């Protein structure tokens, strides 16, 4: 195992026990609704998790289908700096031996350094689901663990439904993990499979499991002079997966299983993006190599991109809103002393502070944002006062900039005279026809742009009018700015500003765009939904071009 100790810098001579991270995004996370990974996605995610520095990557169940064997063969060719792969599967079936069970054989054929073997820890499941006797289930656990150990594998035993089993029949639940320990399991993960446990009950069960394992006749493998390591695998059906995992660690668990962004079966798994920094920064329990914590937010964004989902802004530590401040009092307080409204420095997890711009933001927050463009600005500068009034006027007309960072930066640049348009839309046209027939899309876009005195015309079709206009605009600009080929729309929202005006009401369009590395949002307002979308699309492309040149020092 990779569990390590290190000396507490504040108390020399006192050892601090590290916590091992097992990420199961590729296995349990892939069982989440709407989550699908291609082979390329899975290989990319392995690299992302290894760069982050997790100890184990539970890569999948090699016995679940023909494609899994192909994946594990491909995964063996991915060079890893720290993480090790783990294949997942069940104990042998009843009435057979581990050597004859095809799923156990598939586990070994994956050729991973470790295997995760799940077995029943709740007597109800043994009798009602497996249809086995209680003693036979213990034999299935011990036979499978011993068989894999004898073939040189590190074995993590997942005691499925352990906490329900412990509540219902504690003696049998402890017998199940005892069978795995006696057969040589290196780590025993206690699973809250139904996700309904409470932290106090989890802590009590972990303490009793630890005591029982330490008192038993255990195998030669030892952890810190005691029995097998204990882990926690928590589901979030009660909204407590992170809390339960922390309670388990404080009670003696040294391995935490979860998925980086928390998605998984039903309500998901423990969110490692929230757990890892809490363990490291709040409990003083290291779980990533040096520099790994600062890669957490980028890794979370990379996973969201691979999974083709939007990373929720309010995801603790790594979300875009995790350190976003809107109220003027909050912004002013943060600028005077960070601790007043931030529980950690966002840079520690690779995130950043954001001041959301609105009429409520105050001049201190506005000046802080504007200083990214002009460092000499202060809250008392006339340009800041003018911008504050401009924001209030625009918000009264329906504009909203607290969620549109790209459009806000362009607004500041225009006010400072630091804005040069990269293109101008001379004319555009969008048409839709229904129903669509044959291979023809229902919407078509045409656009004429002017760049440095040269006109370019392009057309495209799409699944809707905005999609068609976006494709036509980027096609027209591609010869001037080839980097736009990497940009795509990742989210699109429309809000009616004044419902009393019915179909003549103004609408606000928010567009989120990404180039695969970062994301930004722009806004457009108009009584014409297509023109509001056009405004937001123009800002999106302008912001991308300006940001790239700023990063290049141009």
N, C-alpha and C positions, 0 to 999 in steps of 0.2 A: 504494500500500500504506500501511498505517497504522503501520509500524514506526518507532519513535521512539527518539531518544537523549536522555539527561538527564545532568546533571552528578552525579558521585558526591559526596555530601555529606561523606564522610570524606576524599576526595582531590580537592580543587578543581582543575578543569581536566581531569580524567579523565572521559571520556564512558562512560556505561553503556548498552549496547545493549538496548533492550526486546525482548520476545518477543511475537509476535502469536498470539492464540488463535483457532483455528477450531473451533467446536463442531459436531459432526455428529450430535447426538442425533436430530434429525428425519429424518436419512437413514440413516446406518449404525446408529445406535442403534435405529431402528425395525425393523431386521432381526433384533434379538435375540428369542429365543424368549419368547413370552408378552407381548411389548410391542406394543400397538396404540394409535394416537393417532387420535382423531376430529379433524374440522376445527377444532372449538372448542379441543381440547387443543393442537393445533399452533400456533394463534394465541396461546394463553395462554403456551405455552413460548417463543415468539419474544419476547414481552414480558418474561418472566422472565430470559432470557439477555441481553437488551438492558439491563435494569436491573442485572444483574451487571457488564456492561461488556466482554463479549467483543468482539473485532474483527469476526469473521465468523460468520454462522450458515448452515451448509450445510443448506438447507431441504428438499431432496428432488430427485428425478429427474423433471423435467417430461415426459420422454418415456416414462415407465413406465405411464401410464394416463390415462383421461379425467378422473378426479378430481383429478389433479395440476395440470392447467391451472386448474381452479376454485380450488384452494388458492393458487396463486401470484397469481391475481387478487385474492383476499381478502387475502393477505399484503401486497400493495402498499398496502393501506389502513391498515396498522398503523404508527403513528408511532414512529420509532426515534431514540433520543438519540445512540447511538454505533455500535451494530452495523450491519453491512450484510449483506444477504442474498446468498447464492451458490447458483446452480442447478448441479446435478451431472449429468454425462452422459459418454458414451463418445466416443472419436474416431470419425470417419466410418467407415462400413463399407468393406471392400475392394471395389474395382471400381466405385466411385461417387465423386462429388465432395462436398465439405462442403456446398456450396450445395444439392445435391439430396438430402442425407440428412435424413429426417424427424426423427430424434432431435436432430441438430444444430440444425435449425430450431426444434424445441421448446425447446431451451436458450435461444435468442435470444428466443423468444416469451414466456418467463417474465419478461423485462424486469428482471432483477436486475443490479446493478452489476458483478458478477463471475460467472464460470462456472468450475467445477472440471471439468476434462476428464481422464478417466483413459485411459491407454494402456499397452500392454505394455512392460515393461522386462526381461522374461526371454525369451530366445530360444526356450526350450522352449514357452512359451505361444503364441508367434507361430506356430510351425510346427505344433504339436500341437493347439492349441485354436482359434486363428483360422484355421488352414489357409492362412496367407499367407506370402509370402517375407519375409526379413528387411528387404530394402530397401523393400518395399511398406509394412511396418509403420512405418518411419521417415517415409515419405511421408504416411501416414494421420495421424501425430502432427503433423507440420509443417503440413499443409494445414488441419487443424481449428483448431490454435492460431492460425495466421495469419488464417483466415477470421473467427474471433471477435474477434481484436484489431482487424482492419480495421473492425469494426462497433462499436467503442468499448467493448468489455468488458475489464475486468481479468481476466487468465487465470491460474488456478492449475492447473498440470499435475501430476496424480497419477501418478507412475511406479509402476504396479502391479507387485508382486513384484520391486521393485528389488533388495532385498538377496539374494534367491535368485538373481536374474539376475546380480548382481555376483559372487557366489561361483562361478557356473557359467561365465559368459562376461563378465568385467568390461568388456572393450572394447565389447561390444554394449550393455550396460546404460548405459554412459557415452554411447554414440552416441544412445540413445533420449532421454536428458535433453538432450543437445546439440542434437538436432533441435527440441525444444520451445524451448530457449533461442534458437536462431537464428531461430525463427519469431516471437519476441517475448513468450514467457511471462514473466509478472511474478514468479511464484514457482513453484518446482519442489518438490513434496512427494515425498520418498522413502518408499515404502510397504513396510512389513513385513507384507504381506498374509496370509501364512501364520502369522504370529505366533511364528515359531520362532527368530528371530535372538537373538544374545547381545550385551550392551552393548559389549564390546570390538570385535566385528566391525562393529557399527553405527557406532561412532566412527571406525573406520578407513575405512569406505566413505564416510561423510559428508566426512571430510577430503579424500579423493581426489576425490570429486565436486566439492567446492568448488574445489580446485586446478585440475581439468580445466575447469570453467566459467570461471574467472578467466583461464585461459591461452588460451581459444578466441576465435574471431571472434564476438562477441556483439552483440545488438541495441542500439538506442539506450537502452532502459530500463536504468538502472543502480541498484544499491543500494550505498550507501556507497562509490561509486567502483568497484564490482566488478560481477560478473555478476548474474543473477537471484538473488533470495532463495532460500534452501533451507529446506524444511520437513520435518517428520517425521510419518508416519501409522503408528502402531504398533498391532498387535493383541496380545491377551494370552494366546495359546495356550500360551506357555511361562511365563506368570506374570511376564513381564518388560516389559510395555508401558510402564509408568512409568519403569523403569530405562533402557530403550532410548531413550525420549524425552529423558530427562535427558542421557544420553550423547551423543545427537545435538546437543542444544543446546550442550553444552560443546565439541563438535567444529565448531560453526559454523552449525547450523540456527537460524533466527530465527522460524520459524512452527511451532507445535505443534498438531496435529489430534488430537481425541479426543472423547469424550462425557462430559458432566458427571459422571455416576455410573458410567461404565465399561461400561454394557451395550451389546451390539451382536452382530454375527454370531459364532456359535460361542461362544468364551470371552470375547468382548467386546473393547472398544477400551481405549486408555489412558484412565485415570480422571482427568479434569481437576480434580476436587475434591481429588485428592491431588497432582497436578502443579502446579497454579497456586500454592499457598502455598509449595511447595518451591522453585519458581523465584523467587518474590518474596522469601521470607524466608531461604532457605538459600543461593541462588546470587546474590542481589542483582540479579535480572533482572526489572524491572517488566513486568507483562503485563495489568494492569487499571488503569482510571483511579482517581484518588483516591477512597477510600471503598469501592471495589469489593470489596476483600478481605474487609471486615467483612460484606459481604452474601453471602458464599459459603455458609455453613451454611443460612441461610434459603432461598437459591436451590436448594440440594440437597434440602431438605425439600419445597419447592414442586414440584420436578420429580417426586419420589417420589409426591406426591399426584396430580399430573396423570397419571402413568403407572400409578397404582393399584397401587403396590408398596410394601413396607415398606423404608425405608432401613436397610440393615444397620447394626447398632449399632457394629460395629468398622470402619466406613469411616473411613480416616485423616482427621484434621482435623475432619470434619463430622458423624461419627456420634455417637449419644448416649453411646457408651462410650469415645469417643476421649480424653476427659479425666475418666473415671470411676475413682474410687479406692475400693477395698474393704478392703484390709489396713490394720489400725490403724497399723502402722509407716509405710506410705505416706501415710496421711492426716495423721499427725503431722508427717512430713517436709515435705509440701506446705504445711502451715500455717506452718512455720518458714521455709522458703525454697522458692519455686515451682519453681526450677530442679532441685530434687532429684529430682522425678519427672515433670516436664512439659517437653517439648522446646521448646514455645512457649507464649505466653499465649493461652488459648483465645479470648479476646475479639477477637484479631486476625483471626480467621476467622469471627466471629459465633457462636461456640459458647460453652459454659459448662462450668465445672467441676462435677462431681457427686461426692458422697460416698455410696457405696452402703452401705445400712444392713444390718448383720448382726451376729451375735455376735463376728465377727472385726474389726469396724470400729474398735473402740476409742472411748473417750469424746471424744477430740479431734474425730474426724470427726462423731460424733453431735451434739456441741455446735455445730459449724459448720453443720450442716443445720438444727438447731433455731433458730439465730440468725436465720434468714430469717423466723421467726414472732415470736421474742422476742429482740431484739438484745442484751440484757443478759446472756444466759446464758453460763456458762463451763463447762469440762469438769468442774469440781469441785462444781458445784451439785448439790443432792440430787435435783432433778428429772431431771438427766442420768444420775445413778447409777441412779435408779429405772427410767428408760427403758432403760438398758443391760441391766438384769436382766430387764425385761419382754421385750425382744427375744430374749434367750437362751431364756426360757421358751416364747415363741410359736414360735421356730424348732424347739424340741424337739417341739412339737405338729404340726409340718409347715408352718408359715407361712414365707414367704420374702419379704423386703422389699427385697433388693438390686436386684430388677428390677421393683419395684412402688412407684414414687415417689409415686403418688397416695395409695395406702393408707397409706404411711409418714407422709405429711404429716398425714393425718387422725388417725393414732395419736398424733403429737406434739401436735396441737391438743387432743385429748381429755385428754392428760396435763396440759396447761397450763391447761385450763379455757377454751380458746379455740374450742370447737366448739359450734355450734348446728345441730341437724339441720334440713334444709329440708323433709323429708317423712318419713312412716313408712308402710311397707307393712303394712296391717292384715291382708291375706290375699291369697293368690295361688293359682292353679291352672294347671297345664300338662298337656295331653293330647296324645298322638300316636297316629295310626292308619295302618296300612300294609296293602296298598299304597294310596297316594293315588289318588283317582279323579277323572277329569274335570279341572276347573279348581280343585279343592279342594287346598289345601296339606296336608301330612301332619301338621303340628303347630298347636296352638291354645293361646293364652295368655289368661288372665283375671287382672286385678289390681285390688285396692281400696286406694287410698292416702288418707292423711290429711294435709292441709296447712292449717295455721292453723285447726284446728277444723272444717274442711270436708272431707267425703269425696268422692272421685271414683272412678268405676268405668270401666274400659275393657277391651276385648278386641281381640285381633289374631291373625292367623295368620302362619306363617312356614315356612321351609324346614327348621327343626328346632326343638326345644323352647326352646333358649336364644334363638334368633332371634325366636320368637313371644313369649317373655316380655319380651325387650328392647323389642320394638315396642309391646306392650301397656303397659309401664311408662312409656315416653316419651309415648305417646298420653294416658295418664291425667294426666301432669304438664304437658302442653303448654299448657294454659290458664293455669297458674300461672307457668310458666317457658318462654316461647316460644323462648328461645335454644337450647333442647335440640334444636330441629329441625335444627340444623347438626351435631349429634353423631352419629357412627356408630362401630360396632365395626370396627376394622381388623385385629385379630388375636385369636385365641382358642387357648389352650393348656391341656391337661389333663395332670397328672402324678399317677400313683399313688404315694402316699407309702410305704406298707408293702405290698409285693407278697405277703408271706406270708399276709395276711388275705384274699387273693383278692377276690371281688366285694364283701366287707364292708369293704374297705380304705378309708381316708380318701383323698380326692383333693384336689389343689391346682389351682385354676383361675386362670390369669392372663389378663386381658382388657386389650388395648390399645385405647384409644379416641382419636378425633381429631375436632376441629371444623374441620378444613381449614387451620388455622394452626399448631397445635401438637398434640402427642400425649402421652398419659400412660397409665400402666399401674396396674391395681389387682389385688388378690388376694383369693381366698376359699378357705376350707378347710372340708371337711365330709365325712362318710361318704356324703352324698347329693350326687351331681354337680350336680343341678339347684339345690340350696340353696347349694352352693359358688359356682355361677354367679350366683345371686341376690345373695350377699354382695358379690361383685366388681362386679356391675352397680350396686348401691346406692352403693358407694364411688366408682365412676366418675362417676356423676351428681352426687353430693355434692361431689366434688373440682372438677368443672367449675363448679358454682355458686359455691363458695367462691372459686376462683381468679378468676373474672370479677369478683366483688365486691371482692376485694383489689386487682385491677388498677384498678378504678374508684375506689379509695380509700375504700370503704364500711367 
